[in-house]
Amino acid sequence: MIKKIAILGAGLSGLTLATKLKNSAEVTVFEKSHSVGGRMSTRNHHKHSFDHGAQYFSVKSNAFAGFLEPFKGDHIVKEWRPNIVEIAVNGKASPVIWKQPRYVAAPGMRDLCEAIASGLNIELSKNIAQVESRDDGNWLILDDCQTLGPYDWIITTIPSHQAAVLLPNDCSIQTALSAVQMKGCYALMLGFDDQVDIPWDAALRPILSADQAISWVAVNSTKPNRNNGYSVLVQSSNDWANERLDADQNEIKTFLLRDLEDLLGSRLPSRIYEKLHKWRYANVSKPANQDYLMDEVLHLAACGDWCLHGKVEAAFLSADALARKLKDIMS
């Protein structure tokens, strides 16, 4: 009998897992958002676009390199070679030399996830409120009390804290999920009519005081195959954001704008687009330190970048390892 599997989350981990399992089981991916991508998201507004989550990724493993090869051939994955600097506390900018290639998806980071999602069974705008294990299998309880199931396996690929809330209290991976620590991030998207006088494509800034919010700035429109609109993406440090996740969002935006002007040493021109996005779970400060988590009795599992080290490649590797384990179990 063909196994039925529900995967929660349509980010890179969920889509990778579904791709790896689609020929071995009946797989459905459920995503609470209206689009795939998770933290590999892209925000489009007329002629401006912003990668407001993951900025780029590297490729270190043969498995990830092989997985990406078809997308490189289709020109969806492209190397990004920015003029990148590190800005010291005195405002001096020093060149940063990447020792290995960094990649982006084109024309936006989400496009890689959309390409992977092609042909998969994905249910968007499905907000799962609870996972229940019953005698006849595992069930999904939606926020409107609708039930879906039974499933032979339910796998979460969402942030660890959200997975812990959804899964049953007696699930054996609850302790490991609760031990994972993640931090937030604010992303500020700025769209301009004309080019701004910024002498680099991207900048890193070490955080040396509590008054410094920004850790990364990118002229998003310098990435390969982006729209013509001059787009700037600002990201806060994780620690700064974590202390202010419930703060007034207008105050956060004002602080980031002021900090950006301090970093640039000049006033910003008027913007035609200005939007703040809060990522409550953006990075991993304490990972699970294992490829995935699994309860073989209840047939529940969890994977994601938080299992390893919080990078794009980690999201793939975690899902890849879990897919191989599930294939062994189901064979």
C-alpha positions in Angstrom: 0.0 0.0 0.0 1.3 3.5 -0.9 2.2 5.5 2.1 0.7 8.9 2.7 3.0 11.7 3.9 2.1 15.3 4.9 4.9 17.8 5.0 4.4 21.1 6.8 6.2 24.0 5.3 7.1 24.8 1.7 10.6 26.3 2.3 13.7 24.7 0.9 13.6 21.8 3.4 10.0 20.9 2.8 10.3 21.1 -1.0 13.5 19.1 -1.0 11.9 16.4 1.1 8.8 16.3 -1.1 11.0 16.0 -4.2 13.0 13.2 -2.7 9.9 11.2 -1.6 7.4 11.9 -4.4 8.3 8.6 -6.2 8.1 6.6 -2.9 4.9 7.9 -1.4 1.8 10.0 -1.8 3.2 13.4 -0.6 1.3 16.6 0.1 3.0 19.8 1.2 1.0 22.2 3.4 2.1 25.9 3.6 0.4 28.6 5.6 1.6 31.4 3.3 0.2 32.2 -0.1 3.5 31.2 -1.8 6.4 28.8 -1.4 9.9 29.9 -0.3 9.9 30.4 3.5 13.0 32.4 4.4 14.1 32.2 0.7 11.5 34.8 -0.1 11.3 37.6 -2.6 9.1 40.7 -2.2 8.1 42.4 -5.5 6.6 45.8 -5.8 6.2 47.2 -9.3 9.7 47.6 -10.6 11.4 46.9 -7.3 12.3 43.5 -5.9 13.8 42.5 -2.5 15.3 39.2 -1.2 14.2 40.0 2.3 15.1 36.7 3.8 18.2 34.7 2.8 20.6 36.9 0.9 22.8 34.3 -0.9 24.1 30.8 -0.3 27.3 28.8 -0.7 27.7 25.2 -1.8 30.1 22.9 0.1 28.7 19.4 -0.3 28.6 17.2 -3.3 24.9 16.4 -2.6 23.8 20.0 -2.7 26.0 20.8 -5.8 24.4 17.9 -7.6 20.9 19.0 -6.6 21.5 22.5 -7.9 23.1 21.5 -11.2 19.8 21.4 -13.2 18.8 24.8 -11.9 22.2 26.3 -12.9 21.6 24.9 -16.4 18.2 26.6 -16.4 19.9 29.9 -15.3 17.8 29.9 -12.1 20.9 29.6 -9.9 23.6 32.2 -10.6 26.8 33.2 -9.0 26.8 36.6 -7.3 30.0 38.6 -7.4 29.3 41.8 -5.6 31.6 44.6 -4.6 31.3 43.8 -0.9 32.9 45.7 2.0 33.1 45.6 5.8 32.4 48.9 7.5 34.3 49.5 10.7 33.2 51.6 13.6 35.0 54.6 12.2 33.1 54.3 9.0 36.0 53.1 6.9 35.0 50.5 4.3 37.4 47.6 3.7 37.0 45.1 0.8 35.8 41.6 1.6 37.1 38.8 -0.6 34.9 35.7 -0.6 37.1 32.6 -0.8 34.4 30.5 -2.5 31.5 31.4 -4.7 28.2 32.7 -3.4 25.0 32.0 -5.3 21.6 33.6 -5.6 18.4 32.5 -7.4 17.2 34.7 -10.3 15.3 36.8 -10.8 14.6 36.3 -7.0 15.6 33.9 -4.3 12.0 32.5 -4.2 12.4 31.4 -7.9 14.6 28.5 -6.9 11.9 27.2 -4.5 9.2 27.8 -7.2 11.3 25.7 -9.7 11.7 22.9 -7.1 7.9 23.1 -6.4 6.9 22.5 -10.0 5.0 19.2 -10.2 4.6 18.8 -6.4 1.3 18.6 -4.6 1.2 21.8 -2.6 -1.7 23.2 -0.6 -1.1 27.0 0.0 -2.8 29.2 2.6 -3.4 26.2 4.9 -2.9 27.1 8.5 -2.3 24.0 10.6 -3.3 24.4 14.2 -2.4 20.9 15.6 -1.0 17.5 14.7 -2.9 14.6 16.4 -1.7 11.0 16.6 -4.7 8.6 16.7 -5.1 4.8 16.5 -5.7 5.0 12.7 -2.8 7.3 11.9 -1.7 10.9 12.1 -4.1 13.8 11.5 -3.8 17.5 10.7 -6.2 19.9 12.5 -6.6 23.2 10.6 -7.4 26.5 12.4 -11.0 26.3 11.1 -11.3 22.8 12.9 -11.2 21.0 9.6 -9.4 17.6 9.8 -7.1 16.1 7.2 -5.8 12.5 7.2 -5.0 10.0 8.2 -1.3 10.1 7.2 1.3 7.5 7.7 3.9 10.1 8.4 3.7 13.8 9.2 6.9 15.8 9.0 7.4 19.5 10.0 10.0 21.6 8.2 9.0 24.8 10.0 11.0 26.6 12.7 11.6 24.4 15.7 9.5 26.4 18.1 6.5 26.3 15.8 7.0 22.5 15.4 7.0 22.0 19.1 3.7 23.8 19.4 2.0 21.7 16.6 3.3 18.3 17.6 1.7 16.2 20.4 3.1 16.7 23.8 4.0 13.0 24.1 6.1 13.1 20.9 9.6 11.9 21.8 11.3 14.7 19.9 9.7 17.5 22.0 12.7 17.8 24.3 15.1 18.2 21.4 12.9 20.7 19.7 12.6 22.8 22.8 16.4 22.9 23.2 16.9 24.6 19.8 17.4 28.3 20.0 16.6 30.7 17.2 16.8 34.4 16.8 14.9 37.0 14.9 15.8 39.7 12.3 14.2 42.8 10.9 14.4 43.4 7.1 13.8 46.9 5.8 13.0 47.2 2.0 13.6 50.6 0.3 12.8 51.3 -3.3 14.0 54.5 -5.0 13.1 56.3 -8.3 16.8 56.9 -9.1 20.1 55.4 -8.2 21.4 56.3 -4.7 25.0 57.2 -4.1 26.1 54.0 -2.5 29.7 53.1 -3.5 29.3 49.3 -3.0 26.9 46.5 -3.7 26.8 45.0 -0.2 28.2 45.8 3.2 28.8 43.9 6.4 29.1 45.7 9.7 30.3 44.1 13.0 28.0 45.0 15.8 30.0 46.8 18.5 27.4 48.7 20.5 23.7 48.6 21.4 23.2 51.7 19.2 24.1 49.8 16.1 21.1 47.9 14.6 22.2 47.1 11.1 24.5 44.2 10.3 24.0 43.9 6.5 23.0 46.1 3.6 22.6 45.0 0.0 21.8 46.9 -3.1 19.4 44.1 -4.2 19.1 45.4 -7.7 22.8 44.6 -8.3 22.1 40.9 -8.1 21.8 38.9 -11.4 18.6 39.4 -13.4 16.9 41.7 -11.0 14.3 44.3 -12.0 15.5 47.8 -13.0 14.3 49.6 -9.9 17.0 50.6 -7.5 16.3 48.5 -4.4 18.1 48.5 -1.1 17.7 45.7 1.5 18.7 46.3 5.1 18.9 43.6 7.8 19.3 44.1 11.5 21.5 42.0 13.7 19.8 39.0 15.3 20.6 40.1 18.9 19.2 43.6 18.3 16.1 42.2 16.7 15.6 39.6 19.4 15.4 42.3 22.1 12.7 44.2 20.1 10.5 41.6 18.5 7.4 43.0 20.2 8.4 46.7 19.9 6.5 49.3 17.9 7.2 48.6 14.2 7.2 52.3 13.2 9.9 52.9 15.9 11.9 50.0 14.5 11.7 51.4 11.0 12.7 54.9 12.1 15.7 53.5 14.0 16.9 51.4 11.1 16.6 54.4 8.7 18.6 56.6 11.0 21.2 53.9 11.5 21.5 53.4 7.7 22.0 57.2 7.2 24.7 57.1 9.9 26.4 54.1 8.1 26.3 55.9 4.7 27.3 59.2 6.2 24.5 61.0 4.3 20.7 61.6 4.2 18.6 59.2 2.1 16.6 60.6 -0.8 12.9 60.1 -0.8 11.6 56.5 -1.3 8.7 55.3 -3.5 8.6 52.1 -1.5 9.3 51.4 2.2 8.4 48.3 4.0 9.5 46.5 7.2 9.4 42.8 7.6 9.9 40.9 10.9 11.4 37.4 10.9 10.8 36.0 14.4 12.8 32.9 13.5 15.6 34.0 11.2 18.8 32.4 12.4 20.0 29.6 14.7 22.0 30.3 17.8 21.8 26.7 19.2 21.1 24.0 16.7 19.8 20.5 17.3 23.2 19.1 16.2 21.7 16.2 14.4 20.5 15.8 10.8 16.8 15.5 11.7 14.5 14.5 14.6 12.3 11.5 14.4 9.7 9.6 16.5 9.6 6.2 14.9 6.7 5.1 17.1 4.3 7.9 16.3 5.6 8.3 12.8 6.4 12.0 13.3 9.6 13.8 12.3 11.1 17.3 11.9 13.9 18.8 9.8 15.2 22.1 8.8 18.3 24.3 8.8 18.0 24.6 12.6 19.0 21.0 12.9 22.5 21.8 11.7 23.8 25.4 11.4 21.2 27.7 10.0 22.3 28.1 6.4 20.5 27.5 3.1 22.6 24.4 2.5 21.8 23.1 5.9 18.1 23.2 5.1 18.8 21.0 2.1 21.1 18.6 3.9 18.7 18.0 6.8 15.8 17.2 4.4 18.1 15.0 2.2 19.2 12.9 5.2 15.6 12.5 6.5 14.4 11.5 3.0 17.0 8.7 2.9 15.9 7.5 6.3 12.2 7.5 5.4 12.9 5.6 2.2 14.7 2.9 4.2 11.9 2.6 6.6 9.2 2.4 3.9 11.1 0.0 1.6 
